[in-house]
Structure formats: structure tokens, C-alpha cells
Amino acid sequence: MSENKTANNKSAVKSKPVKAAAAAKSAPAVKSAKGAKAAENSSGSSVLNALLWLAAIVLVGGAVVGNWYYTSRVVIDESSFDRFIRVAIVIAVIAVGLGVTLFTTKGRALLNFGREAYVELRKVVWPTRQEALQTTFVVFIAVCVVSLFLYLCDIVFLQLVRYITI
């Protein structure tokens, strides 16, 4: 009877690698199917990215060139309010152009980076006021000592150069 249990255990052990091998063979098929969907999405999204980048470049470039043309070629006496309106429009168009870039793949990565940086910033343990003052004082003293040392070195080297050249 113990031989029968051992035989069953051996067959169970043998069946596990077989099942794992079968699962490993089917896993690339799943990955390739996901890869195919990602490739389809990336080809569609690459066209969308290109259009978004083009729109952003046209908006920002148009704002810069339009502002240059208006200020250098159009001879109109701008009152302060008219200038304010022109500058506000240029700033708004540039902001919209830069905002369009946030919808691209790189823009989404930048937003994700910003979110992760904010999460890390929340983990920082900031020094107390007393610790900050003490550290500032130590840095101030160190800067004074180093500057005094450099000043003395400058005087010594100046005297050496005068002695050698004169």
C-alpha cells in the first residue's frame, strides 16, 4: 500500500511540471494577443500623438510668429489695454498649445511623473525650525572659514608671484 501511495505521489509530481509546461506554452499566446492589441492601439495612438504634437507646435509657433508680426509689422499705437489684451491672447494660446501636449504619450508620462513626485514629497520628513536654523548657522560658519582660507591663500600666492617676477 505504501508503494501505491508513492506511485501516486510520483505521478502527481510528474503531472505538475506537465501542467506548468502546458501553461507556459499557452502564456506566450496570451502575451502575443495582448501585444497585438497594444500594437493596434499604438499605431492608432501614434497617429493621434503626431496630430497632437503638430497641433501644439502650430499653436505655440502661431502665437510667437503672430505676436512678432503684430509688434513689428503692424503699426498701430497700442494703448495699455490693447497691449494687455494682445499679451493675454498670446499667453492663452501658448498655454493651450502646451496643454495639448499633455494629451500625448510623453505628456501623460510627465503628468504621471508629477503625481509620483508629489507622493514622494509627502513622504519627506522636514526639519524643524530649530534644526533648519542650526544647519544654516553651521553652513554660514563653514563658508566664512573657507573664504578666509582662500583669501589668505590669495595673499600668499600674490606675494610669491611678486617676489618671483620683480
LUMLOBA-142881 format. One line per field, with one value per residue: residue number from 1; residue in three letters; y, z, x of N, C-alpha, C, O in turn. Coordinates in steps of 0.02 Angstrom, whole numbers, plus 32768, in hexadecimal, padded with zeros to 4 digits. Atoms other than C-alpha are relative to their C-alpha. Last residue first. Layout:
<recs>
i	c(NUM_...) $
aa	c(ALA_...) $
n_yy	c(Y_...) $
n_zz	c(Z_...) $
n_xx	c(X_...) $
ca_yy	c(Y_...) $
ca_zz	c(Z_...) $
ca_xx	c(X_...) $
c_yy	c(Y_...) $
c_zz	c(Z_...) $
c_xx	c(X_...) $
o_yy	c(Y_...) $
o_zz	c(Z_...) $
o_xx	c(X_...) $
</recs>
This chain:
<recs>
i	c(166_165_164_163_162_161_160_159_158_157_156_155_154_153_152_151_150_149_148_147_146_145_144_143_142_141_140_139_138_137_136_135_134_133_132_131_130_129_128_127_126_125_124_123_122_121_120_119_118_117_116_115_114_113_112_111_110_109_108_107_106_105_104_103_102_101_100_99_98_97_96_95_94_93_92_91_90_89_88_87_86_85_84_83_82_81_80_79_78_77_76_75_74_73_72_71_70_69_68_67_66_65_64_63_62_61_60_59_58_57_56_55_54_53_52_51_50_49_48_47_46_45_44_43_42_41_40_39_38_37_36_35_34_33_32_31_30_29_28_27_26_25_24_23_22_21_20_19_18_17_16_15_14_13_12_11_10_9_8_7_6_5_4_3_2_1) $
aa	c(ILE_THR_ILE_TYR_ARG_VAL_LEU_GLN_LEU_PHE_VAL_ILE_ASP_CYS_LEU_TYR_LEU_PHE_LEU_SER_VAL_VAL_CYS_VAL_ALA_ILE_PHE_VAL_VAL_PHE_THR_THR_GLN_LEU_ALA_GLU_GLN_ARG_THR_PRO_TRP_VAL_VAL_LYS_ARG_LEU_GLU_VAL_TYR_ALA_GLU_ARG_GLY_PHE_ASN_LEU_LEU_ALA_ARG_GLY_LYS_THR_THR_PHE_LEU_THR_VAL_GLY_LEU_GLY_VAL_ALA_ILE_VAL_ALA_ILE_VAL_ILE_ALA_VAL_ARG_ILE_PHE_ARG_ASP_PHE_SER_SER_GLU_ASP_ILE_VAL_VAL_ARG_SER_THR_TYR_TYR_TRP_ASN_GLY_VAL_VAL_ALA_GLY_GLY_VAL_LEU_VAL_ILE_ALA_ALA_LEU_TRP_LEU_LEU_ALA_ASN_LEU_VAL_SER_SER_GLY_SER_SER_ASN_GLU_ALA_ALA_LYS_ALA_GLY_LYS_ALA_SER_LYS_VAL_ALA_PRO_ALA_SER_LYS_ALA_ALA_ALA_ALA_ALA_LYS_VAL_PRO_LYS_SER_LYS_VAL_ALA_SER_LYS_ASN_ASN_ALA_THR_LYS_ASN_GLU_SER_MET) $
n_yy	c(7FBF_7FD5_8021_800D_7FBF_7FEC_802B_7FED_7FBE_800B_8023_7FD0_7FCE_801F_8006_7FBC_7FEE_8028_7FE5_7FC1_8010_801E_7FCC_7FD3_8024_8002_7FBC_7FF2_8028_7FE2_7FC2_8015_801B_7FC9_7FD9_8026_7FFE_7FBD_7FCD_7FED_7FBD_7FE7_7FDE_802D_8007_7FC2_8004_8035_7FE4_7FD3_8028_8020_7FCC_7FEF_8038_7FFA_7FC6_8017_802A_7FD4_7FE0_8034_802F_8038_802C_8031_8035_802E_802B_802B_8034_802E_8029_802F_8032_802D_8027_8030_8033_802C_8025_8032_8033_8029_8028_8036_8033_7FE6_802A_7FE6_7FE8_7FC1_7FD9_7FEE_7FE2_7FCB_7FC9_7FDC_7FDD_7FCA_7FCC_7FDD_7FDC_7FCA_7FCB_7FDC_7FD9_7FCE_7FCB_7FD9_7FD9_7FCB_7FCF_7FDA_7FD4_7FC9_7FD4_7FDB_7FCD_7FCE_7FDC_7FCA_7FCC_7FE3_7FD3_7FC1_7FDE_7FE6_7FC5_7FC9_7FED_7FD8_7FBE_7FE2_7FE7_7FC4_7FCB_7FF0_7FD4_7FBB_7FD7_7FFD_7FD6_7FBB_7FEF_7FF9_7FC1_7FCA_8003_7FE1_7FB8_7FDB_7FFD_7FD5_7FBC_7FEB_7FF6_7FC2_7FC9_7FFC_7FE4_7FB9_7FE2_7FFA_7FC6_7FC5) $
n_zz	c(7FF7_803C_8039_7FEF_8000_8045_8022_7FEA_801E_8046_8002_7FEB_8035_8037_7FEB_7FFF_8046_8017_7FE0_8022_8042_7FF7_7FE8_8039_802E_7FE2_8001_8045_800D_7FDC_8024_803D_7FED_7FEB_803C_8027_7FDC_8008_7FD8_7FC0_8002_7FBB_7FE6_7FD4_7FC3_7FD9_7FDE_7FCE_7FC9_7FDC_7FD8_7FCA_7FD0_7FDA_7FD2_7FCB_7FD6_7FD8_7FCB_7FD1_7FD6_7FD5_8024_8016_7FC7_7FFA_8031_7FE4_7FD0_8024_8020_7FCC_7FEE_8037_8001_7FC7_800E_8034_7FE2_7FD8_802D_8022_7FCE_7FF6_803C_7FFD_7FD0_7FBD_7FCF_7FBE_7FDD_7FDE_7FFC_8042_802C_7FE0_7FEA_803B_8021_7FD5_8002_8040_8001_7FCF_8018_8035_7FE1_7FD1_8026_8021_7FCD_7FE9_8037_8001_7FC5_800B_8033_7FE2_7FD5_802D_801C_7FD3_7FFF_8043_8007_7FDD_8022_803F_7FF1_7FEF_803E_8028_7FE1_800E_8044_8004_7FDF_802B_8037_7FEA_800F_8048_801C_7FF1_802A_8045_8003_7FFF_8040_8034_7FF4_8022_8048_800A_7FF2_803A_8039_7FF5_800A_8049_801D_7FEF_8027_8044_7FFF_8000) $
n_xx	c(7FE1_8000_7FE1_7FBA_7FDC_7FFC_7FD0_7FBD_7FF2_7FED_7FBF_7FCC_7FF8_7FDC_7FBA_7FE4_7FF2_7FC8_7FC4_7FF0_7FE3_7FBE_7FD2_7FF2_7FD4_7FBE_7FE6_7FEC_7FC5_7FC9_7FED_7FDE_7FBE_7FD5_7FEF_7FCF_7FC0_7FE2_8022_7FE1_7FE3_8003_7FC5_7FDC_8027_7FF8_7FC0_8005_8028_7FD5_7FD2_8027_8013_7FC4_7FF5_8032_7FEC_7FC7_801D_8023_7FCD_7FE3_7FD5_8029_800D_7FC9_800C_8032_7FDD_7FD1_8028_8016_7FC6_7FF5_8034_7FF5_7FC3_8011_802A_7FD5_7FD4_802A_8012_7FC4_7FF9_8032_7FED_800A_8022_7FEF_803C_7FF1_803D_8019_7FCE_7FD7_802B_801A_7FC8_7FEC_8034_7FF9_7FC0_8002_802D_7FDD_7FCA_801A_8021_7FCC_7FDD_802D_8005_7FC1_7FFF_802F_7FE3_7FC7_801D_801C_7FC7_7FEB_8034_8000_7FC7_800C_8037_7FE6_7FD7_802E_8021_7FD1_7FFE_8041_7FFF_7FD7_8024_8039_7FEA_7FF2_8039_800B_7FCB_8012_803A_7FE7_7FDB_8031_8024_7FD7_7FF8_8035_7FF5_7FC7_8016_8029_7FD4_7FDB_802E_800B_7FC4_7FFF_8035_7FE6_7FD4_8029) $
ca_yy	c(91E4_9149_90C8_9136_917B_90C9_9091_9128_9106_904D_9079_90FA_9083_8FF6_9069_9096_8FDF_8FB3_9043_900A_8F58_8F92_9007_8F81_8F04_8F82_8FA3_8EE9_8ECA_8F5B_8F1B_8E6D_8EB6_8F20_8E8C_8E1E_8EA5_8EBD_8E02_8D9B_8D52_8C97_8C72_8BF3_8C77_8CA4_8BEF_8BF6_8C9E_8C54_8BC3_8C3B_8CA5_8C0B_8BD4_8C81_8C77_8BC8_8C0A_8C95_8C1A_8BB1_8C4A_8C9C_8D0E_8D55_8DA7_8E09_8E53_8E93_8ED1_8F2D_8F79_8FB3_8FFE_9058_90A2_90D7_9127_9183_91C8_91F9_9251_92AC_92E9_9320_9381_93DD_9399_9415_93AA_9388_92D1_9289_927A_9260_9204_9198_9167_913E_90D9_907C_904F_9023_8FC2_8F61_8F33_8F00_8EAC_8E4B_8E12_8DDD_8D7D_8D28_8CF8_8CB7_8C50_8C0A_8BDC_8B82_8B2A_8B02_8AA2_8A44_8A2F_89EB_8968_893D_8931_88BD_8852_8853_8818_878A_8768_8760_86E6_8679_8684_8644_85A9_8551_857F_8539_8495_8490_84B3_8428_83B0_83E9_83C6_831E_82D0_82FD_82B5_8218_8209_8223_819E_8124_8149_812C_8086_8051_8078_8000) $
ca_zz	c(7E21_7DD5_7E5B_7EF3_7EA7_7E7F_7F30_7F7A_7F11_7F41_7FFA_7FEA_7F85_8000_808E_8030_800A_80C3_80F5_8074_80B6_816A_813D_80D5_8164_81E0_816E_8152_820E_8228_81A0_81F0_829A_8251_81F3_828E_82F7_8276_8270_81E2_815E_8158_80A1_807B_8032_7FB5_7F7A_7F53_7EFC_7E93_7E62_7E2A_7DC8_7D74_7D42_7CF8_7C97_7C58_7C20_7BC3_7B72_7B34_7AF4_7B50_7BB3_7B0F_7AF3_7B94_7B4D_7AB8_7B27_7B94_7AF9_7ABB_7B66_7B75_7AC7_7AEB_7B90_7B3B_7AB7_7B38_7BA6_7B0F_7AE5_7B9A_7B9E_7AFF_7A65_79DC_7943_78C6_789A_7864_7902_7991_792E_78CF_796D_79C9_7937_7929_79E2_79EA_7948_7984_7A25_79CE_7939_79A9_7A19_7984_7938_79DF_79EC_793A_7955_79F7_79A0_7918_799C_79FB_7969_794E_7A0A_7A1D_7996_79DE_7A8C_7A4A_79F5_7A93_7AF9_7A7D_7A83_7B40_7B3E_7ABD_7B1F_7BB8_7B61_7B58_7C0B_7C45_7BEC_7C3A_7CE6_7CCD_7C9A_7D2C_7DA2_7D54_7D80_7E38_7E3B_7DE4_7E65_7EF4_7EAD_7E9D_7F50_7F8B_7F2D_7F76_8024_8000) $
ca_xx	c(8BBC_8B70_8B9B_8B79_8AD8_8A9C_8AC2_8A6A_89CF_89D5_89D7_894B_88DE_88FB_88C6_8826_8804_8814_87A3_8722_872A_8711_8681_862A_863A_85F1_855C_8540_853F_84C5_8451_8452_8428_839C_8351_835A_8305_827A_8258_829B_8226_8208_81E6_815D_80E7_816E_8171_80B7_80CF_815C_80EC_8063_80DF_8128_8079_8059_80FD_80D2_8028_8081_80FB_8069_800E_7F7C_7FF0_8030_7F86_7FA0_8040_7FDF_7F52_7FD0_8023_7F78_7F4D_7FF4_7FE2_7F2E_7F60_7FEF_7F7A_7EF5_7F77_7FBC_7F0D_7EF5_7F99_7F72_7FC1_7FE8_7FD8_8061_804D_80F3_815D_80E3_805C_80D8_8137_8095_8056_80FC_80FB_8043_804A_80E2_808A_7FE9_803C_80B3_8025_7FBA_804C_806F_7FB7_7FB4_8051_800C_7F68_7FC8_8030_7F90_7F48_7FEB_7FFE_7F4E_7F69_8013_7FC9_7F42_7FC6_8030_7F9B_7F82_803D_8038_7FA6_7FFB_809C_803D_7FF5_809D_80C6_801E_8042_80F0_80A5_8025_80AE_8119_8088_805C_8103_80F1_8042_8080_810B_8090_801C_80AE_80E0_802F_802A_80D2_808F_8000) $
c_yy	c(7FFA_8041_802E_7FE1_7FF5_8043_8015_7FD5_8017_8042_7FF7_7FDF_8032_8031_7FDF_7FFF_8046_8012_7FDA_8021_8040_7FF2_7FE4_8036_802B_7FDD_8002_8045_800D_7FDA_8020_803D_7FEC_7FE9_803A_8026_7FD9_8003_8043_8033_8011_8042_8016_8022_7FD3_7FFC_803D_7FFA_7FCC_801E_802C_7FD7_7FE3_8034_800C_7FC8_8009_8038_7FE5_7FD8_802D_801D_7FCC_7FCE_7FC4_7FD0_7FCB_7FC6_7FCF_7FD2_7FD1_7FC8_7FCE_7FD3_7FCC_7FC8_7FCE_7FD4_7FCB_7FC8_7FCF_7FD5_7FC8_7FC8_7FD3_7FD4_7FC6_7FC7_8026_7FD9_8018_801C_803F_802C_8019_8020_8039_803E_802A_8028_803B_8037_8029_802A_803A_8039_8029_802C_8036_803A_802D_802D_803B_8035_8029_8030_803C_8031_802A_8039_8035_8025_803A_8036_801E_8031_8044_8025_801E_803F_8039_8017_802E_8045_801F_801B_8042_8039_8013_802C_8049_802D_8006_802F_8048_8013_800C_8044_8037_7FFF_8020_804B_802A_8007_8031_8047_8018_8010_8043_8039_8007_8022_804B_8023_800A_803F) $
c_zz	c(8013_8009_7FC4_7FC4_800D_7FFB_7FB6_7FE0_8014_7FDD_7FB9_7FFC_8012_7FC9_7FCB_8015_7FFB_7FB8_7FE9_801F_7FDC_7FBD_8008_8015_7FC4_7FD1_801C_7FFB_7FB9_7FF3_8022_7FD8_7FC2_8012_8011_7FC2_7FD9_8022_7FF5_8025_8044_8001_8048_8022_8034_8042_802C_8027_8037_803C_8029_802E_803B_8036_802B_8034_8039_802E_802D_8039_8034_802F_8030_7FD6_7FED_803A_8006_7FD1_8021_802D_7FD9_7FE3_8036_800F_7FC8_8000_8037_7FF0_7FCD_8020_8027_7FD3_7FDF_8031_8004_7FC2_8003_8031_8041_8034_8044_801C_8029_8002_7FBE_7FD1_801D_8017_7FC5_7FE1_802C_7FFB_7FC1_7FFE_8030_7FE4_7FCC_801E_802E_7FD9_7FE0_8034_8016_7FCA_8003_803B_7FF3_7FCF_8022_8028_7FCF_7FE6_802C_7FFC_7FBA_7FF6_8021_7FD9_7FC1_800F_800D_7FBF_7FDA_801F_7FED_7FBA_7FFA_801E_7FD1_7FC8_8013_7FEE_7FB5_7FE2_800B_7FD1_7FBA_7FFB_7FFC_7FBC_7FCC_800A_7FDD_7FB5_7FF4_800A_7FC3_7FC6_800A_7FF1_7FB5_7FE1_800E_7FD4_7FBB_8000) $
c_xx	c(8048_8024_8007_8024_804A_8026_800B_8036_8046_8010_8017_8045_8037_800D_802B_804A_801E_8013_803E_803D_8012_8021_8047_8031_8012_8032_8047_801E_8019_8041_803B_8017_8028_8046_802E_8015_8036_8045_8023_7FD6_801E_8025_7FF3_803B_8023_7FD9_800B_8041_7FF8_7FDB_802F_802E_7FD9_7FF1_803D_8008_7FCE_8017_8037_7FE2_7FDF_8034_801B_8028_7FD5_7FF4_8036_7FF0_7FD0_8027_802D_7FD6_7FEC_803C_800C_7FCD_800D_803C_7FED_7FD7_802C_802C_7FD7_7FF2_803E_8005_7FCE_8011_7FF7_7FD8_8017_7FBF_800E_7FC2_7FE4_8031_802A_7FD8_7FE6_8039_8011_7FCB_8007_803F_7FFC_7FD5_8026_8037_7FE5_7FE2_8035_8023_7FD4_7FFE_8040_7FFF_7FD3_801E_8036_7FE2_7FE9_803D_8014_7FCA_8002_8039_7FF2_7FCA_801C_8025_7FD0_7FE1_802E_7FFD_7FBE_8000_8027_7FD7_7FC7_801A_800C_7FC6_7FF8_8034_7FEB_7FC7_801A_8022_7FCD_7FDE_802D_8006_7FCB_800E_8039_7FE7_7FD9_802E_8023_7FD1_7FF8_803C_7FFD_7FCD_801F_802B) $
o_yy	c(802C_805F_802D_7FF3_8016_804D_8016_7FEE_8031_8045_8005_7FFF_8044_8032_7FF3_8020_8053_801A_7FF9_803E_8043_8001_8005_8047_802B_7FF4_8021_804E_8013_7FF8_8038_803E_7FFA_8009_8048_8026_7FF1_8020_8046_8058_7FFE_8043_8030_8006_7FD7_8017_8038_7FF3_7FDD_8027_801C_7FDB_7FF6_802F_7FFE_7FD4_8016_802B_7FDF_7FED_8032_800D_7FD1_7F9A_7F94_7F99_7F8F_7F8F_7F97_7F97_7F94_7F8E_7F94_7F98_7F91_7F8E_7F94_7F97_7F90_7F90_7F95_7F98_7F8D_7F8F_7F99_7F97_7F8D_7F8E_803F_7FE1_7FF6_8040_803B_8058_8048_805A_8073_8074_8063_8066_8075_806E_8064_8067_8074_806F_8064_8069_8072_8071_8067_806A_8074_806D_8065_806D_8074_806A_8067_8074_806B_8060_8074_806A_8057_806D_8076_8058_805B_8076_8068_804F_806A_8074_804F_8058_8076_8065_804A_8065_8076_8050_803A_8065_806C_803C_8044_8071_8058_802E_8054_8072_804C_803D_8068_806E_8044_804A_8073_805D_8039_805A_8073_804A_8043_8070) $
o_zz	c(801D_7FD7_7FA3_7FB6_7FEE_7FCD_7F9E_7FCF_7FEA_7FB3_7FA9_7FE4_7FE7_7FAB_7FC0_7FF5_7FD2_7FA8_7FDC_7FFA_7FBB_7FB4_7FF5_7FEF_7FAE_7FC9_7FFE_7FD8_7FAF_7FE8_7FFF_7FBE_7FBF_8000_7FEC_7FB0_7FD5_8005_7FD6_8007_8078_7FFC_8058_8051_806F_8074_8062_8065_8072_8071_8062_806B_8074_806E_8067_8070_8072_8068_806A_8072_806D_806A_806D_7FC2_8014_803B_7FFD_7FE7_8031_801D_7FDB_7FF7_8033_8000_7FD3_800C_802A_7FE8_7FDD_8024_8014_7FD2_7FEC_8027_7FEF_7FC7_800C_801C_805E_803A_8067_7FFB_8064_7FD8_7FA2_7FDA_8012_7FFA_7FBD_7FE4_8018_7FE3_7FC3_8001_801B_7FD6_7FD7_801C_801F_7FD9_7FF3_8033_800A_7FD4_8012_8032_7FEC_7FE0_8026_8018_7FCB_7FF6_801C_7FDD_7FB2_7FF0_7FFE_7FBA_7FBA_7FFA_7FE6_7FA9_7FD2_8001_7FC6_7FB0_7FEC_7FFA_7FB5_7FC3_7FF8_7FBB_7F98_7FCA_7FDC_7FA5_7FA1_7FD9_7FC8_7F94_7FB1_7FE0_7FAC_7F9D_7FDA_7FDB_7F9E_7FB2_7FE4_7FC0_7F99_7FC8_7FE0_7FA8_7FA8_7FDF) $
o_xx	c(806A_8038_803A_805E_8074_804E_8044_806B_806B_803D_8051_8074_8060_8043_8064_8073_804A_804E_8072_8066_8046_805C_8077_805F_804C_806A_8073_8050_8056_8075_8068_804E_8064_8077_805D_8050_806E_8074_8058_7FAE_8003_8063_7FBE_8057_8014_7FEF_8028_803F_7FFB_7FF8_803F_8028_7FE5_8009_803D_8003_7FE3_802A_802E_7FE4_7FF6_8036_8011_800E_7FD2_8010_8028_7FE3_7FE4_8030_8024_7FDD_8001_803B_8003_7FDE_801C_8036_7FEB_7FEE_8032_8024_7FE3_8008_803B_7FFE_7FE2_801B_8028_7F9B_803D_7F9A_8020_7FB9_8000_8043_801C_7FDF_7FFA_8038_8006_7FDA_8018_803D_7FF9_7FEF_8034_8033_7FEB_7FFC_803B_801C_7FE5_8015_803D_7FFC_7FEB_802C_8030_7FEB_8006_8046_8008_7FD6_8016_802E_7FE9_7FD7_8020_8011_7FCC_7FEE_8020_7FE2_7FBC_7FFD_800B_7FC0_7FC6_8004_7FEB_7FC8_8006_8022_7FD9_7FCF_8019_800A_7FC7_7FE6_801A_7FF1_7FDA_801E_802E_7FE1_7FEF_8034_8016_7FDB_800E_8037_7FF4_7FE0_802E_8019) $
</recs>
